């Protein structure tokens, strides 16, 4: 999928030049949705300066200790049938949120 997205980006840049920020954000959201689906995440919710990832019932299969070691006090884990991870981003900047969510999903990808 990432190769497909990159091909589309290259084609747009070839034809139209630099992409507007809104289009870059849309492409990032498509990447995030793809990564989330691979990891059984059914919902990603932005709450001011944090993002909450909700997993399919009984599908949470991550090494929570590894995640805590990397993100320290920026992460909160809520176990349950639908496990949730809250990632504190620390800003309301849309670009930073998209970047941090993408980085988190790439880090937790198996």
Buried (B, 14 or more C-beta within 10 A) or exposed (E): EEEEBEEEBEEBEEEEEEBEEEEBBEBBBBBBBBBBEEBBBEEBEBEEBBBBBBBBEEEBEBEBEEBBEEBEEBBBEEEEEBBBBBBBBEEEEEEEBBEBBBEBBEEBEE
